[in-house]
Amino acid sequence: MNEKVNALVLTYQADLQVAKANLLNYLNNSVGVGEHPDIVGECAKLVDKMEHAKGCLDLLMEMFPPQEPQVEGE
């Protein structure tokens, strides 16, 4: 996998993890989130972000599958 594709993979993995962490925060600590009165709506937005990132990761893995490193002499 080339460096640009790897950078994209890392970007979408980070997006997925950030959205997941925020979703878990909303689900477990919704009382402490006073600036967002529509907790369910905010959670839905985060699920959408997670779905998008996961879909992009799946597509990248399909289009640019990781390659085994070549060992000299094989």
BAVOKE-820888 format. One record per residue (C-alpha): x, y, z; residue in three letters. Coordinates in steps of 0.2 Angstrom, whole numbers, padded with zeros to 4 digits, always signed. Layout:
XYZala ...
//
This chain:
+0000+0000+0000met +0007+0017-0005asn +0010+0031+0008glu -0005+0041+0001lys -0017+0026+0003val -0010+0023+0020asn -0013+0041+0025ala -0031+0039+0020leu -0033+0023+0029val -0026+0032+0045leu -0037+0047+0043thr -0053+0036+0042tyr -0048+0025+0056gln -0045+0041+0067ala -0062+0048+0061asp -0070+0032+0066leu -0062+0032+0083gln -0066+0050+0087val -0084+0048+0082ala -0085+0032+0093lys -0077+0040+0108ala -0089+0055+0107asn -0104+0043+0104leu -0099+0033+0120leu -0097+0050+0129asn -0115+0055+0124tyr -0122+0038+0129leu -0113+0037+0145asn -0113+0055+0151asn -0127+0064+0143ser -0131+0074+0158val -0114+0083+0157gly -0118+0089+0139val -0128+0104+0142gly -0124+0113+0125glu -0133+0099+0115his -0151+0097+0121pro -0154+0085+0106asp -0143+0071+0112ile -0152+0058+0101val -0149+0069+0086gly -0131+0072+0090glu -0129+0053+0092cys -0137+0050+0075ala -0124+0062+0067lys -0110+0053+0075leu -0117+0036+0069val -0117+0044+0052asp -0099+0049+0053lys -0094+0031+0059met -0104+0024+0044glu -0095+0035+0032his -0078+0032+0039ala -0081+0013+0039lys -0087+0013+0022gly -0072+0023+0016cys -0061+0011+0025leu -0069-0004+0017asp -0068+0003+0000leu -0050+0007+0002leu -0046-0010+0008met -0056-0017-0007glu -0047-0006-0020met -0030-0006-0013phe -0028-0022-0003pro -0013-0023+0009pro +0001-0032+0000gln +0013-0044+0009glu +0031-0038+0010pro +0042-0046-0003gln +0056-0056+0004val +0072-0057-0006glu +0076-0074-0013gly +0058-0080-0015glu 
//
